[in-house]
Amino acid sequence: MSDKLSPLAPAQSPVLPDIEGVSCRVARARYKEWDRCDLTFVELAAGTAVAGVLTQSKCPSPEVEYCREALKGGKARGLVVNAGNANAFTGARGMAAVQKILSLTAGHLGCAEQEIFVSSTGVIGVPLPQDKAEAGLKAVFAAEPCSWEEAAATIMTTDTFPKMATTSAIVGGKTVHLSGIIKGSGMIAPDMATMLGYIFTDAAVDAKLLQEMLSAATAKSFNCITVDSDTSTSDTVLAFATGQNSAPALTSFGDNGADAFQAALNDLCMQLAHLVVRDGEGASKFIEIAVTGAESDDSAKRIALSIANSPLVKTAIAGEDANWGRVVMAVGKAGEPADRDRLAISFGGVTVAREGLVVPDYDEAPVAAHLQGSEIDITVDIGLGEGRAMVWTCDLTHGYIEINADYRS
C-alpha cells in the first residue's frame, strides 16, 4: 500500500450496498512487516453459485491451480484473500499452506473444502507461512463484520486507494444488486483475468450461466487493460451469486432479465478495470486507445495492445510529447495487417497523420494542450476493414521504476 495517492484516483469512493448473503471480515496475519490488516475472509450463504476467470500464466500460484479445480463444483461458502505474499513458485510448501487454509476455513463453516476459494497476492517465491495463516484465520473468524472499503483496502499491495464499484439490474421486476472490489496497480496485462477481483450479487444465477456471463464481461474489460505488459502468476476474478434476492433465478440467456444482468455485470467489470489503470504504478495519465478499420476485431485488439504496451508511446505521453511517429511504430510492430499509406492517427479528436503523411497545415498546439490533461485519447484507423477494439492503459513515469525497484524492501 502506497502513502502517495494516485492523481487519477476518484474524488470519492462509491457507497456500496449490503449484499444479502455476504459478510466480510478482516484481520492481521502479518505476512509482511506492516501495520495493517492483510487477511480478508468473506462468508457466503449456503447455495451461493460461483464462476471465475484465472491467469493463463504457465507459472501459476497453487491458489490459482486449486481454484481452477474448485470452480468445477460451482458452489461457494467462503473466500480467503492473503495480501503481502503471492505464495507463487513455492512448490509443495505453497500448496500445503493452501490446504491448511482450506481445512481451517471449511471446518469453521462446516462445508466441503471445494466450497472455499483462496487467493494470495504480493511477493513471488516466498512460501506462505502456515503459522501466520492459522493465527490470522483464528483472528478473522472472531472479528466483527467490516465495511466494503475495509475489505477492499485489506487486499491491496502497491495500490494507492481501495477500489470498489456497484451497479444494479432489474430481473423479473425486482432490483438485484452487484458490487465488487479489486486490487491491482502493477504487473497488469491480464490474460483471461486480472489481478485479484471479487464480484458479489444477491441475484440467483446458475453457475454455468454465471461463468458464461463473467467470461463475456472479462473479454471487454479486464482483458482490455494493461499497465506494464506483465501478466501475473496470481490473476483471479471470482463472481459469487448468493441467490438471496426474491427475483426469479436466471438459468439461460433467454430468461427475462438475463440481458439486463449481463449489461450490469459488463458495466461493473468495466468500472473495476478502469480503476486498476487509474492506479497504475506511477501513473499520471489515463489513456484510452481506440483502433478501427482493422481486418478483424481480434486484429484491432492486438494492434491496440501493441500501442498501449509500448514504452516509447507511454513515455511520450508522460512527457506530454505529441510524437505520433511512436504510434506508427507500435502499429507496424504488432504483426497485424496494416498499410502505412492508409493509416490515420488522432490525439484528442485532432487528426495528426493520414495516408502515410502528417496532415497539411498540422497545428500541434491543440494536441499539446490535450496531452497536458490527465485523460488522453488516441485513435488509429487502420483503413483495411471493419474490425475495432478499445483498450486502456496509463503512462510510464519514473515513479514506476521507484516502486518496483524497492518492492521487496
KALINCOR-V467959 format. One record per residue. N is the residue number from 0. PHI is phi as a letter, one per 30 degrees, with the letter a starting at -180 (999 if undefined). BURIAL is # if it has 9 or more other ideal C-beta (glycine too) atoms within 8 Angstrom, else .. D_LAST is the distance of its C-alpha to the last C-alpha in Angstrom with 2 decimals. Layout:
N:PHI:BURIAL:D_LAST + N:PHI:BURIAL:D_LAST
This chain:
0:999:#:12.81 + 1:c:#:13.08 + 2:d:.:15.11 + 3:c:.:17.00 + 4:d:.:19.81 + 5:e:#:20.87 + 6:d:.:24.18 + 7:c:#:25.64 + 8:d:#:25.12 + 9:e:.:28.48 + 10:d:.:30.21 + 11:a:.:30.29 + 12:d:.:29.47 + 13:d:.:32.51 + 14:c:.:34.20 + 15:c:.:34.21 + 16:d:.:37.25 + 17:d:.:37.22 + 18:c:#:37.76 + 19:e:#:40.35 + 20:j:#:39.16 + 21:b:#:35.41 + 22:b:.:33.62 + 23:c:#:29.87 + 24:b:#:27.93 + 25:b:#:24.31 + 26:a:#:22.63 + 27:c:#:19.48 + 28:c:#:18.59 + 29:i:#:15.22 + 30:d:#:13.50 + 31:b:.:10.13 + 32:d:.:9.87 + 33:b:.:11.41 + 34:c:.:14.97 + 35:a:.:16.51 + 36:d:#:18.59 + 37:b:#:17.13 + 38:b:#:20.33 + 39:c:#:23.33 + 40:b:#:26.79 + 41:c:#:29.71 + 42:c:#:33.20 + 43:b:#:35.79 + 44:d:#:39.57 + 45:e:.:41.49 + 46:i:.:42.61 + 47:d:#:39.68 + 48:d:#:39.59 + 49:b:#:36.37 + 50:b:#:35.52 + 51:a:#:32.38 + 52:b:#:31.01 + 53:b:#:28.22 + 54:e:#:26.22 + 55:c:.:28.32 + 56:e:#:25.46 + 57:d:.:26.83 + 58:b:.:23.63 + 59:d:#:23.53 + 60:d:#:21.85 + 61:d:#:24.32 + 62:d:#:24.33 + 63:d:#:25.75 + 64:d:#:28.26 + 65:d:#:29.37 + 66:d:#:29.80 + 67:e:#:31.82 + 68:d:.:34.29 + 69:d:#:34.34 + 70:d:#:35.24 + 71:d:.:38.52 + 72:d:.:39.67 + 73:i:#:39.41 + 74:b:#:38.88 + 75:b:#:36.01 + 76:b:#:35.79 + 77:a:#:32.09 + 78:b:#:28.60 + 79:b:#:25.30 + 80:b:#:21.97 + 81:c:#:18.59 + 82:c:#:15.42 + 83:j:#:11.81 + 84:b:#:13.05 + 85:d:#:15.34 + 86:h:#:17.18 + 87:c:#:18.19 + 88:h:#:19.28 + 89:b:#:19.57 + 90:h:.:23.32 + 91:d:.:25.65 + 92:d:.:23.06 + 93:d:#:21.68 + 94:d:#:25.27 + 95:d:#:26.13 + 96:d:#:23.53 + 97:d:#:25.11 + 98:d:.:28.51 + 99:d:#:27.64 + 100:d:#:26.64 + 101:d:#:29.83 + 102:d:#:32.03 + 103:d:#:30.92 + 104:d:#:31.08 + 105:d:#:34.38 + 106:d:.:35.80 + 107:d:#:34.92 + 108:c:#:36.57 + 109:i:.:39.37 + 110:b:#:38.93 + 111:d:.:38.36 + 112:e:.:34.88 + 113:d:.:35.54 + 114:c:#:35.58 + 115:c:#:31.93 + 116:c:#:29.21 + 117:b:#:25.53 + 118:b:#:22.43 + 119:b:#:18.73 + 120:b:#:15.92 + 121:k:#:12.19 + 122:d:#:10.42 + 123:d:.:13.34 + 124:j:.:14.51 + 125:c:#:13.73 + 126:e:#:17.03 + 127:d:#:17.37 + 128:d:#:18.28 + 129:d:#:21.96 + 130:d:.:22.29 + 131:d:#:19.77 + 132:d:#:21.47 + 133:d:#:24.83 + 134:d:#:24.11 + 135:d:#:22.65 + 136:d:#:25.72 + 137:e:.:28.09 + 138:d:#:26.65 + 139:d:#:26.76 + 140:d:#:30.28 + 141:c:.:31.46 + 142:d:#:29.81 + 143:d:.:31.93 + 144:e:.:31.93 + 145:c:#:29.53 + 146:d:.:29.86 + 147:d:#:28.89 + 148:d:#:26.45 + 149:d:#:24.68 + 150:d:#:24.55 + 151:d:#:23.27 + 152:d:#:20.48 + 153:d:#:19.43 + 154:d:#:18.94 + 155:d:#:16.57 + 156:b:#:12.98 + 157:d:#:12.34 + 158:e:#:16.02 + 159:c:#:17.33 + 160:a:#:20.51 + 161:d:#:22.21 + 162:c:#:24.43 + 163:b:#:27.92 + 164:a:#:31.38 + 165:a:#:34.86 + 166:a:#:38.31 + 167:a:#:41.59 + 168:b:#:44.58 + 169:c:#:48.22 + 170:b:#:49.19 + 171:h:.:52.82 + 172:i:.:53.26 + 173:c:#:50.29 + 174:d:.:46.99 + 175:c:#:44.00 + 176:c:#:40.46 + 177:b:#:37.28 + 178:b:#:33.81 + 179:b:#:30.34 + 180:b:#:26.64 + 181:a:#:23.95 + 182:b:#:20.27 + 183:l:#:18.91 + 184:b:#:17.41 + 185:b:#:16.20 + 186:h:#:17.38 + 187:b:#:20.75 + 188:a:#:23.97 + 189:e:#:25.59 + 190:b:#:28.14 + 191:j:#:30.35 + 192:b:#:27.79 + 193:a:#:24.69 + 194:h:#:21.28 + 195:b:#:22.30 + 196:b:#:25.50 + 197:b:#:28.17 + 198:c:#:31.71 + 199:b:#:34.27 + 200:b:#:38.00 + 201:d:#:40.96 + 202:d:#:43.19 + 203:c:#:44.76 + 204:b:#:43.84 + 205:e:#:44.64 + 206:e:#:41.53 + 207:d:.:42.86 + 208:d:#:43.63 + 209:e:#:40.28 + 210:d:#:38.64 + 211:d:#:40.85 + 212:d:#:40.15 + 213:d:#:36.35 + 214:d:#:36.44 + 215:d:#:38.69 + 216:d:#:36.51 + 217:d:#:33.36 + 218:e:.:35.17 + 219:c:#:35.70 + 220:b:#:32.45 + 221:d:#:29.24 + 222:d:#:30.35 + 223:b:#:31.10 + 224:b:#:27.72 + 225:a:#:25.01 + 226:c:#:21.95 + 227:b:#:20.84 + 228:i:.:23.25 + 229:c:.:20.81 + 230:c:#:22.06 + 231:d:#:19.79 + 232:d:#:20.43 + 233:b:#:20.75 + 234:e:#:22.85 + 235:b:#:25.32 + 236:b:#:27.89 + 237:b:#:30.26 + 238:c:#:33.40 + 239:b:#:35.26 + 240:c:#:38.89 + 241:d:#:40.12 + 242:i:#:43.77 + 243:d:.:44.34 + 244:d:#:46.00 + 245:d:.:49.78 + 246:d:#:49.72 + 247:e:#:51.28 + 248:d:#:49.06 + 249:c:#:48.00 + 250:b:.:48.76 + 251:a:.:49.43 + 252:d:.:49.03 + 253:d:.:52.69 + 254:d:#:52.30 + 255:d:.:53.00 + 256:j:#:49.75 + 257:d:#:47.67 + 258:d:.:47.46 + 259:d:#:46.41 + 260:d:#:43.67 + 261:d:#:42.42 + 262:d:#:42.43 + 263:d:#:40.46 + 264:d:#:37.88 + 265:e:#:37.64 + 266:d:#:37.13 + 267:d:#:34.44 + 268:d:#:32.45 + 269:d:#:32.85 + 270:e:#:31.67 + 271:d:#:28.49 + 272:d:#:27.85 + 273:d:#:28.35 + 274:d:#:25.92 + 275:d:#:23.13 + 276:d:#:24.11 + 277:d:#:24.36 + 278:c:#:20.70 + 279:e:#:19.64 + 280:e:#:16.34 + 281:i:#:17.55 + 282:d:#:21.13 + 283:b:#:24.04 + 284:b:#:26.94 + 285:c:#:28.17 + 286:c:#:30.29 + 287:c:#:33.17 + 288:c:#:34.71 + 289:c:#:38.19 + 290:c:#:40.01 + 291:b:#:43.72 + 292:i:#:46.58 + 293:d:#:44.82 + 294:d:#:46.81 + 295:a:.:45.05 + 296:d:#:42.42 + 297:d:.:40.13 + 298:d:#:40.67 + 299:d:#:39.95 + 300:d:#:36.62 + 301:d:#:35.54 + 302:d:#:36.54 + 303:d:#:34.76 + 304:d:#:31.48 + 305:d:#:31.99 + 306:d:#:32.21 + 307:d:#:29.31 + 308:c:#:26.94 + 309:d:#:28.10 + 310:e:.:25.49 + 311:d:#:28.56 + 312:d:#:29.97 + 313:d:#:26.76 + 314:d:#:26.14 + 315:d:#:29.85 + 316:d:#:29.61 + 317:e:#:26.61 + 318:d:.:28.84 + 319:h:.:31.83 + 320:c:.:33.75 + 321:d:#:36.61 + 322:c:.:36.28 + 323:d:#:38.08 + 324:d:.:38.45 + 325:d:#:34.89 + 326:d:#:36.02 + 327:e:#:39.00 + 328:e:#:36.74 + 329:d:#:34.62 + 330:d:#:37.86 + 331:d:.:39.27 + 332:d:.:36.36 + 333:d:#:36.22 + 334:i:.:38.94 + 335:c:#:41.08 + 336:e:.:44.66 + 337:a:#:44.82 + 338:b:#:47.45 + 339:e:.:46.50 + 340:d:.:49.82 + 341:c:#:49.42 + 342:d:#:45.96 + 343:b:#:45.58 + 344:b:#:42.37 + 345:b:#:41.85 + 346:b:#:39.26 + 347:h:#:39.80 + 348:i:.:43.24 + 349:c:#:44.39 + 350:d:.:45.46 + 351:c:#:44.35 + 352:b:#:45.57 + 353:a:#:48.27 + 354:h:.:50.21 + 355:i:.:48.30 + 356:b:.:48.59 + 357:d:.:47.29 + 358:d:#:49.55 + 359:e:.:52.51 + 360:h:.:52.09 + 361:e:.:48.35 + 362:c:.:47.06 + 363:d:.:43.31 + 364:e:.:43.33 + 365:d:#:43.04 + 366:d:#:40.30 + 367:d:#:38.34 + 368:d:.:38.86 + 369:d:#:37.57 + 370:d:#:34.38 + 371:d:.:33.71 + 372:d:.:33.36 + 373:c:.:30.45 + 374:c:.:32.45 + 375:c:#:33.36 + 376:c:#:36.05 + 377:b:#:36.76 + 378:b:#:39.85 + 379:b:#:41.08 + 380:c:#:44.52 + 381:d:#:44.97 + 382:i:.:48.72 + 383:c:#:49.47 + 384:a:.:49.71 + 385:c:.:48.79 + 386:d:#:45.22 + 387:b:#:42.63 + 388:a:#:39.03 + 389:b:#:36.47 + 390:b:#:32.67 + 391:b:#:30.00 + 392:b:#:26.90 + 393:b:#:25.05 + 394:d:#:24.65 + 395:c:#:21.93 + 396:c:#:20.51 + 397:d:.:18.05 + 398:e:#:15.92 + 399:d:#:15.28 + 400:d:.:13.90 + 401:d:#:11.60 + 402:d:#:10.19 + 403:d:#:9.88 + 404:d:.:8.79 + 405:c:.:5.43 + 406:e:.:5.67 + 407:d:.:3.80 + 408:c:.:0.00
